[in-house]
Amino acid sequence: MKKIFLMLAVVFGMFSAFGSLERDVDFIYKYAPVSDLPLDGAYVTNNCKLAAIARVGAIEKYPDEIYLDYVLPYSVIHEDRDDWREEFRERFLPLIEGCQNNYEAAVKLDRTIWDIINVHYDTRRDKARQSPRHSMRIGMASCTGISIILIDACRALGIPARLVGCCWTTIPGNHSWVEVWSGGRWRVLASGEKEREDDIWFLDYAEKADASKPETRIYESRWSTSPEGVYFWKTWEWPRAVSDVPADDVTAKYAARSKYAIVISPKAAQDSEWSEVAVKLAEKHSSEADVGIIAATPAAAKASLASEKPRYVAFVMMPDEFNADTILELKAIMRNLDDDPFDDAIWGIVTGPDATTARRIASSNMPKVVSVALATTGVGEDVVPGPVAVLPDCYPEGNWWIKRADGTLEKGVNEGEVASVFAAAWDEFDPDFILTSSHASERNIEMAFSRGTIVAKDGRFVCCDNIKNLEHAKALKTPTREKIWLAAGNCLIANHIDSQDMIMSALSFGKVNQFVGYFKTTWFGFIGWNTWRYFRVTDMSLAESYFAANQWLIKKLEDQEWASDFEKMGLEWDKDATIFYGDPMQRVTMPHRENASPDEIGDAPYFVIFPDSKRKRPVDVDENEYEVFKADDFAIIKKRSNKQ
């Protein structure tokens, strides 16, 4: 009886296909890759007939546009072209008998076909984008090859399926997987891993896809040209490059929606201008996060924060509402929302000497990648693509160099006061990234070897040879470019004492949107320099880099094997000495570079920030070689000492 039904289905399918066969063949030819031309007419016609038959016998019905792009095509990406439809239908159709929908059938296929065809995941495969017959011949395939087989198996049975892939942003490498059309939507399937949609390891990583760079977006393959003209990036090859495979960008679908708590003091909430700061923050991030505004003191907001467990927290505060003691109180609150000793969110203070400054910070959509740098500590000329001015804090005294927009270098040693070079670069380049070290206070920042100083005076910055001699100080030009500032080694520069101190002048006059610095003295510099290390080498934002440095410090203090007693003296000093000013969810990064491996960050360990998710969170390293520490929302990966 079953054979009779199948024969009737085939006959009916061929009859139904006759009317649309010409359309289907035309569709294949219209969008076929140039590299496939000229196509074998018999091959194309047979492929289209078998696809139409499969659609007739499919478990679920679906519209023509889904059929044309995700059932009809004879290939997925750049794999060799095989004639797989008839064989796969004969071998796999009995496996899905009794399945109620496409997704159930696809899961059944994924859990049974690999032993049948004797293909399993193996990095020793010939190439990533193998065709089904190639993989079946050698018995192994990459995640891409495995996915291609499952997609073809689904399509042979009339189940719409497509390839999805990306390059990771939090770990090295890439991954490919499958989506199947079921119940009127695309559903995720981890091909070759026997995992269902609610238990898939890679979704945590996919949630961190960086949409700001085309090579780290998530793409799904299609046959016809996408309406946006998007093409799949060759995640399966090196070097990464855009392919000629049409695709849709599905990054937003996989992105995690973080929780963002905006805590505004009762006093600020009752002020119409300051209350707008919280509103602007919420408006800016409403499309990417679940934002909540809490009008309460930090202490009163603690219970709510502990309950909601937000990923980001911004404390909106008027300038007369906080000082060093307040910051210490905030640090204690943000480490005690749960039982572990670590910071429980990426957080910062949104403030300014006036509401106008705070609203600018809250509303800012400055470029996500910095391009022009000014530094008072050693960096390379390639630190950013645009101009760079550097006044190194090393010998010989007073040396400096500048890389201009055209790439030419200008160098000087003991030629004039170094502070004047800083001021000139500030005026000429209008940098969007500042990195500083050397002596500082709430009123000034000195150049190395006391070669002049930049002073906060009357709400702006001035340049002079000595803070006690301001009579002939030169005012720095009011910048037009918004910026970020990492004061990696400056004592007290972030300590707020009045509306005209260094931090308030930086936020207002300097148009600084994010500032990491010390509000107490330091001799150890752990947080500042490790923030720079993460920010410089990885693709973490400034806020994430600061978060990572703090968690690393706490882990070293907590574990005797991760820090010596002598080192812990400095760590304790540094633990409560720094603060992040600005919107902690705003992503500003260094220019793109390949993600660092666990060995490339220097003395700091590799660090992974998990997205907001209750799914399991793997870390893909050899735990014989690396020690892995996992907390609720991050992992620290440290090379084992016996391997160093």
C-alpha positions as CSV (number, residue, x, y, z in Angstrom):
1,M,0.0,0.0,0.0
2,K,2.9,2.3,0.8
3,K,4.5,1.7,-2.5
4,I,1.2,2.5,-4.3
5,F,0.9,5.8,-2.4
6,L,4.5,6.8,-3.3
7,M,3.9,5.9,-7.0
8,L,0.7,8.0,-7.0
9,A,2.6,10.9,-5.4
10,V,5.3,10.7,-8.0
11,V,2.8,10.7,-10.9
12,F,0.8,13.5,-9.4
13,G,4.0,15.4,-8.7
14,M,5.2,15.1,-12.3
15,F,1.8,16.2,-13.5
16,S,1.8,19.2,-11.2
17,A,5.4,20.0,-12.0
18,F,4.6,20.2,-15.7
19,G,2.9,23.6,-15.4
20,S,5.7,25.1,-13.3
21,L,8.7,23.3,-14.8
22,E,9.5,26.1,-17.2
23,R,9.3,28.7,-14.4
24,D,11.6,26.6,-12.2
25,V,14.2,26.0,-14.9
26,D,14.2,29.7,-15.7
27,F,14.7,30.5,-12.1
28,I,17.7,28.2,-11.8
29,Y,19.3,29.6,-15.0
30,K,18.6,33.2,-14.0
31,Y,20.4,33.1,-10.7
32,A,23.0,30.3,-11.3
33,P,26.6,31.3,-10.4
34,V,28.6,32.3,-13.4
35,S,31.1,29.6,-12.5
36,D,28.4,27.0,-13.2
37,L,27.7,28.1,-16.7
38,P,27.0,26.6,-19.2
39,L,24.7,24.3,-17.3
40,D,23.7,20.8,-18.4
41,G,20.1,21.1,-19.5
42,A,19.2,17.5,-18.7
43,Y,20.7,17.9,-15.2
44,V,18.7,21.1,-14.5
45,T,15.5,19.7,-15.8
46,N,15.8,16.5,-13.8
47,N,16.7,18.5,-10.7
48,C,13.6,20.7,-11.1
49,K,11.3,17.7,-11.7
50,L,12.5,15.9,-8.6
51,A,12.2,19.1,-6.5
52,A,8.6,19.5,-7.6
53,I,7.8,15.9,-6.7
54,A,9.4,16.4,-3.3
55,R,7.2,19.5,-2.7
56,V,4.1,17.6,-3.5
57,G,4.9,14.9,-0.9
58,A,6.2,17.4,1.7
59,I,4.8,17.3,5.3
60,E,4.1,21.0,5.4
61,K,2.9,23.4,2.7
62,Y,4.8,26.6,2.0
63,P,4.7,29.6,-0.5
64,D,6.5,29.6,-3.9
65,E,9.2,32.0,-2.8
66,I,10.3,29.6,0.0
67,Y,10.3,26.7,-2.5
68,L,12.2,28.5,-5.2
69,D,15.1,29.6,-3.0
70,Y,15.3,26.8,-0.5
71,V,14.1,23.5,-2.1
72,L,14.6,23.9,-5.8
73,P,18.4,24.8,-6.0
74,Y,20.9,22.0,-6.8
75,S,23.6,23.5,-4.6
76,V,24.1,25.4,-1.4
77,I,27.3,27.4,-1.7
78,H,30.6,26.6,-3.6
79,E,30.6,22.8,-3.2
80,D,31.2,20.6,-6.2
81,R,27.9,19.9,-8.0
82,D,26.4,16.4,-7.3
83,D,23.3,14.7,-8.5
84,W,22.0,13.8,-5.1
85,R,18.2,14.3,-5.1
86,E,17.0,10.9,-6.2
87,E,19.4,8.9,-4.0
88,F,18.7,11.0,-0.9
89,R,15.0,10.7,-1.4
90,E,15.0,7.0,-1.7
91,R,17.4,6.5,1.3
92,F,15.9,9.0,3.7
93,L,12.2,9.2,3.0
94,P,11.4,6.2,5.2
95,L,13.2,7.8,8.1
96,I,10.7,10.6,8.5
97,E,7.6,8.5,8.4
98,G,5.2,9.7,11.1
99,C,6.8,13.1,11.6
100,Q,4.3,15.8,12.1
101,N,6.2,18.8,10.8
102,N,9.3,19.8,8.9
103,Y,11.4,20.6,12.0
104,E,10.6,17.2,13.6
105,A,11.6,15.5,10.3
106,A,14.8,17.5,10.0
107,V,15.8,16.6,13.6
108,K,15.1,12.9,12.8
109,L,17.3,13.1,9.8
110,D,20.1,14.8,11.8
111,R,20.0,12.0,14.3
112,T,20.0,9.1,11.9
113,I,21.6,9.7,8.6
114,W,25.3,10.1,9.7
115,D,25.7,6.5,10.6
116,I,23.8,5.4,7.5
117,I,26.1,7.3,5.1
118,N,29.2,7.0,7.3
119,V,30.0,10.7,7.5
120,H,31.1,12.4,10.7
121,Y,32.7,15.7,11.7
122,D,36.5,15.6,11.4
123,T,39.0,18.5,10.9
124,R,41.1,16.2,8.7
125,R,38.6,16.5,5.9
126,D,39.9,17.7,2.5
127,K,38.2,21.1,2.5
128,A,35.5,22.9,4.3
129,R,32.9,23.2,1.5
130,Q,32.8,19.6,0.4
131,S,29.9,18.2,-1.7
132,P,27.8,15.3,-0.3
133,R,29.4,12.7,-2.5
134,H,32.9,14.0,-1.6
135,S,32.2,13.8,2.1
136,M,30.6,10.3,1.7
137,R,33.6,9.1,-0.2
138,I,36.1,10.1,2.5
139,G,33.8,9.6,5.5
140,M,34.4,13.0,7.1
141,A,33.4,16.7,6.7
142,S,33.6,20.1,8.4
143,C,30.6,21.8,10.0
144,T,30.0,23.4,6.5
145,G,30.2,20.0,4.8
146,I,27.9,18.4,7.3
147,S,25.4,21.2,6.9
148,I,25.4,20.9,3.1
149,I,24.5,17.2,3.4
150,L,21.7,17.9,5.9
151,I,20.4,20.7,3.7
152,D,20.4,18.5,0.6
153,A,18.7,15.7,2.5
154,C,16.0,18.0,3.7
155,R,15.5,19.5,0.2
156,A,15.3,16.0,-1.3
157,L,12.3,15.4,0.9
158,G,10.7,18.8,0.2
159,I,11.8,20.4,3.4
160,P,13.1,24.0,2.9
161,A,16.5,24.4,4.3
162,R,19.4,26.8,4.2
163,L,23.0,27.3,5.4
164,V,23.7,29.9,8.1
165,G,27.2,30.9,9.1
166,C,29.5,33.5,10.5
167,C,33.0,34.2,11.9
168,W,33.0,34.4,15.7
169,T,33.7,37.6,17.5
170,T,34.5,36.2,20.9
171,I,36.7,33.3,19.9
172,P,38.8,32.5,16.9
173,G,37.3,30.6,14.0
174,N,33.9,30.3,12.3
175,H,30.9,28.0,12.2
176,S,28.1,26.9,9.9
177,W,24.7,25.4,10.8
178,V,21.2,24.8,9.3
179,E,17.8,26.5,9.4
180,V,14.7,24.7,8.3
181,W,11.3,26.2,7.4
182,S,8.7,24.9,9.8
183,G,5.5,26.3,11.1
184,G,5.8,29.4,9.0
185,R,9.3,30.4,10.4
186,W,12.9,29.5,10.1
187,R,14.1,27.2,13.0
188,V,17.7,26.5,14.0
189,L,19.3,23.1,13.8
190,A,22.8,22.2,14.9
191,S,23.7,19.9,12.0
192,G,25.6,16.7,12.9
193,E,25.5,17.4,16.7
194,K,22.1,15.9,17.7
195,E,21.0,19.1,19.4
196,R,17.5,20.6,19.2
197,E,16.7,24.3,18.9
198,D,16.4,24.7,22.6
199,D,19.8,23.2,23.4
200,I,22.4,24.5,20.9
201,W,25.9,25.4,22.0
202,F,26.7,28.0,19.4
203,L,23.8,30.4,20.0
204,D,25.6,32.0,22.8
205,Y,28.4,33.0,20.5
206,A,26.1,33.9,17.6
207,E,24.4,36.4,20.0
208,K,27.7,38.3,20.1
209,A,28.0,38.7,16.3
210,D,29.3,42.2,15.5
211,A,27.1,43.8,12.9
212,S,29.5,46.7,12.6
213,K,31.8,44.6,10.4
214,P,30.6,42.7,7.3
215,E,32.9,39.8,8.0
216,T,31.5,39.1,11.4
217,R,27.8,39.3,10.6
218,I,25.6,36.2,10.3
219,Y,24.5,35.3,6.8
220,E,22.0,32.7,5.4
221,S,22.4,31.5,1.9
222,R,19.8,31.8,-0.8
223,W,19.6,31.2,-4.6
224,S,18.1,34.4,-5.9
225,T,19.7,37.8,-5.5
226,S,18.7,39.3,-2.1
227,P,16.7,42.5,-2.2
228,E,19.6,44.3,-0.3
229,G,22.3,42.9,-2.6
230,V,23.9,41.0,0.3
231,Y,26.4,38.2,-0.3
232,F,27.6,35.4,2.0
233,W,31.1,36.0,3.3
234,K,33.5,33.1,2.8
235,T,33.5,32.0,6.4
236,W,34.7,28.6,5.2
237,E,37.9,29.9,3.6
238,W,41.0,32.0,4.4
239,P,41.5,34.9,3.9
240,R,37.9,36.0,4.6
241,A,36.3,37.7,1.6
242,V,32.8,38.2,0.2
243,S,31.6,35.4,-2.1
244,D,29.2,35.4,-5.0
245,V,26.6,33.4,-3.0
246,P,23.5,35.5,-2.5
247,A,22.5,35.8,1.2
248,D,20.4,37.6,3.7
249,D,22.0,39.3,6.8
250,V,20.3,37.6,9.8
251,T,22.6,39.1,12.5
252,A,19.7,40.9,14.2
253,K,17.7,37.7,14.5
254,Y,20.4,36.0,16.5
255,A,21.5,39.1,18.6
256,A,20.8,38.9,22.3
257,R,18.6,41.5,23.8
258,S,20.4,42.6,26.9
259,K,18.8,44.1,30.0
260,Y,19.9,47.7,30.6
261,A,19.0,49.3,33.9
262,I,19.2,53.1,34.1
263,V,19.3,54.2,37.7
264,I,18.5,58.0,38.1
265,S,18.7,59.7,41.4
266,P,15.4,61.0,42.8
267,K,16.8,64.6,42.6
268,A,17.8,64.2,39.0
269,A,14.5,62.5,38.1
270,Q,12.6,65.5,39.4
271,D,14.6,67.9,37.2
272,S,13.2,68.2,33.7
273,E,16.6,68.6,32.0
274,W,18.3,65.8,33.9
275,S,15.4,63.4,33.7
276,E,15.7,63.7,29.9
277,V,19.2,62.1,30.2
278,A,17.7,58.8,31.3
279,V,15.0,59.1,28.5
280,K,17.7,59.7,25.9
281,L,19.7,56.6,27.1
282,A,16.5,54.5,26.9
283,E,15.6,55.7,23.4
284,K,19.1,55.1,22.1
285,H,19.1,51.4,23.2
286,S,15.5,50.4,23.0
287,S,15.9,48.5,19.8
288,E,18.7,46.4,21.1
289,A,18.0,46.0,24.8
290,D,15.2,45.6,27.3
291,V,15.6,49.0,29.0
292,G,14.2,49.9,32.4
293,I,14.5,53.3,34.2
294,I,14.7,53.1,38.0
295,A,14.2,56.4,39.9
296,A,16.0,55.7,43.2
297,T,19.2,56.1,45.1
298,P,21.8,53.4,44.2
299,A,21.2,51.8,47.6
300,A,17.4,51.7,47.1
301,A,17.8,50.3,43.6
302,K,20.0,47.4,44.7
303,A,17.1,45.0,45.3
304,S,15.7,45.7,41.9
305,L,19.1,45.3,40.2
306,A,19.6,42.0,42.0
307,S,16.3,40.7,40.9
308,E,16.5,41.8,37.2
309,K,20.2,41.0,36.7
310,P,20.8,43.5,33.9
311,R,23.8,43.2,31.7
312,Y,24.4,47.0,31.7
313,V,23.7,49.6,34.4
314,A,24.0,53.4,34.0
315,F,23.9,55.6,37.1
316,V,22.6,59.0,36.0
317,M,23.9,61.5,38.6
318,M,24.0,65.3,38.9
319,P,27.6,66.6,39.6
320,D,26.8,67.5,43.2
321,E,25.5,64.1,44.0
322,F,28.7,62.0,44.0
323,N,32.3,62.0,45.0
324,A,35.0,59.4,45.7
325,D,33.0,57.9,48.6
326,T,29.9,57.6,46.4
327,I,31.9,55.7,43.8
328,L,33.1,53.3,46.5
329,E,29.5,52.7,47.5
330,L,28.6,52.0,43.8
331,K,31.4,49.5,43.5
332,A,30.2,47.7,46.6
333,I,26.7,47.5,45.3
334,M,27.6,46.3,41.9
335,R,29.7,43.4,43.3
336,N,27.0,42.3,45.7
337,L,24.0,41.7,43.5
338,D,24.7,38.0,43.8
339,D,26.9,35.7,45.9
340,D,30.1,35.9,43.9
341,P,32.8,38.6,44.4
342,F,32.8,39.8,40.8
343,D,31.2,42.9,39.2
344,D,27.7,41.8,38.3
345,A,27.2,44.1,35.3
346,I,29.0,46.4,32.9
347,W,28.3,49.8,34.5
348,G,29.2,53.4,34.6
349,I,28.2,56.9,35.7
350,V,26.5,59.2,33.2
351,T,27.1,62.8,34.4
352,G,28.6,66.1,33.5
353,P,28.9,69.6,34.9
354,D,25.5,70.3,33.4
355,A,22.5,68.5,32.0
356,T,23.5,69.5,28.4
357,T,26.8,67.6,28.7
358,A,25.0,64.5,30.2
359,R,22.4,64.6,27.4
360,R,25.1,64.7,24.8
361,I,26.7,61.6,26.3
362,A,23.4,59.8,26.6
363,S,22.4,60.7,23.0
364,S,25.8,60.1,21.4
365,N,26.1,57.8,18.4
366,M,29.8,58.6,17.8
367,P,31.6,56.2,15.3
368,K,31.9,52.7,16.6
369,V,35.6,52.6,15.7
370,V,38.1,55.3,16.7
371,S,40.3,56.7,13.9
372,V,42.5,59.5,15.3
373,A,44.7,59.2,18.4
374,L,46.6,61.4,20.8
375,A,48.7,59.6,23.4
376,T,51.2,60.4,26.2
377,T,52.4,56.9,26.3
378,G,54.0,54.5,23.8
379,V,51.9,53.2,21.0
380,G,52.6,52.1,17.5
381,E,51.9,54.3,14.5
382,D,49.4,51.7,13.3
383,V,47.2,52.0,16.4
384,V,44.6,53.8,14.3
385,P,44.3,54.4,10.5
386,G,44.3,58.2,10.8
387,P,46.7,60.7,12.3
388,V,48.5,59.8,15.5
389,A,50.4,62.0,17.9
390,V,52.5,60.3,20.5
391,L,54.6,61.7,23.4
392,P,56.2,58.6,24.8
393,D,56.7,58.3,28.6
394,C,60.2,56.9,28.0
395,Y,63.7,58.1,27.2
396,P,65.0,60.2,25.7
397,E,63.3,63.0,27.6
398,G,61.0,65.1,25.6
399,N,60.8,63.0,22.4
400,W,57.7,62.9,20.4
401,W,56.4,61.8,17.0
402,I,53.4,62.4,14.7
403,K,52.0,60.4,11.9
404,R,49.9,62.6,9.7
405,A,46.9,61.6,7.5
406,D,49.1,60.9,4.5
407,G,51.2,58.5,6.5
408,T,54.3,60.7,6.8
409,L,56.2,60.7,10.1
410,E,57.5,63.7,11.9
411,K,59.8,63.2,14.9
412,G,61.3,65.5,17.5
413,V,63.5,65.2,20.6
414,N,63.9,68.0,23.1
415,E,62.4,70.5,20.7
416,G,60.2,72.8,22.7
417,E,57.9,71.8,25.5
418,V,56.1,68.4,25.0
419,A,52.9,69.9,26.3
420,S,52.9,72.3,23.4
421,V,53.1,69.3,21.0
422,F,50.1,67.8,22.8
423,A,48.1,71.1,22.5
424,A,49.0,71.4,18.8
425,A,47.9,67.9,18.0
426,W,44.7,68.4,20.0
427,D,44.0,71.5,17.9
428,E,45.1,70.1,14.5
429,F,43.9,66.5,14.6
430,D,40.8,66.8,16.8
431,P,41.4,63.2,18.1
432,D,38.6,60.7,18.9
433,F,40.8,58.6,21.1
434,I,43.1,59.7,23.9
435,L,45.5,57.4,25.9
436,T,47.5,58.9,28.7
437,S,49.8,58.1,31.6
438,S,52.3,60.0,33.9
439,H,51.5,62.3,36.9
440,A,48.1,63.8,37.2
441,S,45.7,65.4,39.7
442,E,42.1,66.6,39.7
443,R,43.4,69.8,38.1
444,N,46.0,68.8,35.5
445,I,47.8,66.1,33.6
446,E,51.6,66.4,33.3
447,M,53.7,65.4,30.3
448,A,56.4,62.9,31.0
449,F,59.6,64.3,32.7
450,S,57.6,67.4,33.7
451,R,57.7,68.8,30.2
452,G,54.7,71.0,30.7
453,T,51.1,70.4,31.7
454,I,47.5,70.5,30.5
455,V,45.4,72.2,33.1
456,A,41.6,72.3,33.7
457,K,40.8,76.0,34.1
458,D,37.5,77.8,33.9
459,G,35.8,74.7,32.4
460,R,38.3,74.1,29.6
461,F,41.9,72.9,29.0
462,V,44.9,75.1,28.8
463,C,48.5,74.4,28.1
464,C,51.4,75.8,30.1
465,D,54.9,74.9,31.3
466,N,53.8,74.7,35.0
467,I,50.5,74.5,36.8
468,K,51.7,77.3,39.1
469,N,52.3,79.6,36.1
470,L,48.9,80.0,34.3
471,E,49.4,83.6,33.4
472,H,50.6,82.8,29.9
473,A,48.7,79.6,29.4
474,K,47.4,78.8,26.0
475,A,43.8,77.7,25.6
476,L,43.2,74.5,23.7
477,K,40.8,74.7,20.8
478,T,37.2,73.5,21.4
479,P,37.0,70.2,19.7
480,T,34.2,69.2,17.3
481,R,34.8,65.4,17.4
482,E,33.4,63.3,20.2
483,K,35.9,61.1,21.8
484,I,36.9,58.4,24.4
485,W,39.7,58.8,26.9
486,L,41.6,56.0,28.6
487,A,43.8,57.4,31.4
488,A,45.7,54.1,31.8
489,G,48.3,55.5,34.3
490,N,47.1,58.8,35.7
491,C,46.4,59.2,39.5
492,L,43.4,61.2,40.5
493,I,42.4,62.4,37.0
494,A,38.9,60.8,37.3
495,N,38.3,62.1,40.9
496,H,35.3,64.5,40.9
497,I,35.7,67.4,43.3
498,D,33.9,70.3,41.5
499,S,32.3,71.3,38.2
500,Q,35.7,72.5,36.8
501,D,37.9,69.6,37.6
502,M,39.7,67.5,35.0
503,I,36.9,64.9,34.6
504,M,34.1,67.4,34.3
505,S,36.2,69.5,31.8
506,A,36.9,66.4,29.8
507,L,33.3,65.4,29.6
508,S,32.1,68.9,28.7
509,F,34.8,71.0,27.0
510,G,36.6,67.9,25.6
511,K,33.5,66.2,24.3
512,V,34.6,63.0,26.0
513,N,31.7,60.4,26.0
514,Q,33.6,57.6,27.8
515,F,36.4,58.0,30.3
516,V,38.3,55.3,32.2
517,G,40.6,56.6,34.9
518,Y,41.7,56.6,38.6
519,F,39.8,58.5,41.2
520,K,42.4,57.5,43.8
521,T,46.2,57.3,43.7
522,T,47.8,54.2,42.2
523,W,51.3,52.8,42.0
524,F,50.4,49.5,40.5
525,G,48.3,50.5,37.5
526,F,46.7,47.1,37.0
527,I,43.2,48.2,35.9
528,G,44.4,50.9,33.6
529,W,47.0,49.0,31.7
530,N,45.0,45.8,31.5
531,T,42.0,47.8,30.2
532,W,44.3,49.1,27.5
533,R,45.7,45.6,26.8
534,Y,42.2,44.2,26.2
535,F,41.0,47.2,24.3
536,R,44.1,47.3,22.1
537,V,44.2,43.6,21.1
538,T,40.7,42.4,21.1
539,D,37.4,43.7,19.6
540,M,36.0,44.4,23.1
541,S,34.5,47.9,23.6
542,L,36.1,50.2,26.1
543,A,33.4,49.4,28.6
544,E,33.9,45.6,28.1
545,S,37.7,46.0,28.3
546,Y,37.3,47.8,31.6
547,F,34.9,45.1,32.9
548,A,37.4,42.4,31.9
549,A,40.3,44.0,33.7
550,N,38.3,44.3,36.9
551,Q,37.1,40.7,36.8
552,W,40.7,39.5,36.2
553,L,41.9,41.5,39.1
554,I,39.3,40.1,41.4
555,K,40.0,36.5,40.3
556,K,43.7,37.0,41.0
557,L,42.9,38.3,44.5
558,E,40.5,35.3,45.1
559,D,42.9,32.6,44.0
560,Q,46.3,32.1,45.6
561,E,47.6,30.2,42.5
562,W,46.8,33.1,40.2
563,A,48.7,35.8,42.1
564,S,51.6,36.0,44.6
565,D,51.2,37.7,48.0
566,F,53.4,40.6,46.9
567,E,51.3,41.1,43.8
568,K,48.2,41.1,45.8
569,M,49.4,44.2,47.7
570,G,49.2,46.1,44.5
571,L,46.0,44.5,43.4
572,E,44.2,45.5,46.7
573,W,45.4,49.0,46.1
574,D,44.1,49.1,42.6
575,K,40.8,47.2,43.2
576,D,38.8,50.3,44.3
577,A,40.7,53.1,42.5
578,T,39.1,53.3,39.0
579,I,35.8,54.3,37.5
580,F,34.1,54.3,34.1
581,Y,32.2,57.4,33.1
582,G,29.8,57.2,30.2
583,D,27.1,55.0,28.6
584,P,28.4,51.4,29.3
585,M,26.3,49.9,26.4
586,Q,27.7,52.2,23.8
587,R,30.2,50.2,21.7
588,V,33.4,52.0,20.8
589,T,36.3,49.8,19.8
590,M,39.8,50.0,18.3
591,P,40.2,49.5,14.6
592,H,39.3,46.0,13.5
593,R,41.9,43.3,13.9
594,E,41.6,39.6,14.0
595,N,40.4,38.2,17.3
596,A,43.2,37.5,19.7
597,S,44.0,33.9,20.6
598,P,44.6,33.0,24.2
599,D,48.3,33.5,23.6
600,E,48.2,37.0,22.0
601,I,47.0,39.2,24.9
602,G,50.3,39.2,26.7
603,D,50.3,38.8,30.4
604,A,46.5,39.1,30.7
605,P,44.4,36.0,30.1
606,Y,42.0,35.5,27.3
607,F,38.6,36.7,28.3
608,V,35.1,35.9,27.0
609,I,32.0,37.8,27.9
610,F,28.9,35.7,27.7
611,P,25.7,37.2,26.2
612,D,22.5,37.3,28.3
613,S,21.4,33.7,28.0
614,K,20.4,30.7,30.1
615,R,21.8,28.3,27.6
616,K,25.0,26.4,28.3
617,R,28.1,28.3,27.6
618,P,31.1,26.3,26.3
619,V,34.6,27.6,25.9
620,D,36.4,26.0,23.0
621,V,40.0,25.5,24.2
622,D,42.1,22.5,25.1
623,E,41.7,22.4,28.9
624,N,44.9,20.3,29.1
625,E,46.7,23.4,27.9
626,Y,44.5,26.2,29.3
627,E,42.9,26.7,32.7
628,V,39.3,27.9,32.3
629,F,37.4,29.7,35.0
630,K,33.7,30.4,34.4
631,A,31.5,32.8,36.3
632,D,27.9,33.7,35.6
633,D,28.6,35.9,32.6
634,F,32.2,35.6,31.7
635,A,35.1,33.1,31.4
636,I,38.8,33.6,32.0
637,I,41.1,31.4,29.9
638,K,44.7,31.2,31.3
639,K,47.6,29.2,29.9
640,R,48.6,26.6,32.4
641,S,51.9,27.3,34.1
642,N,53.5,24.0,33.2
643,K,52.9,24.9,29.5
644,Q,54.6,28.3,29.6
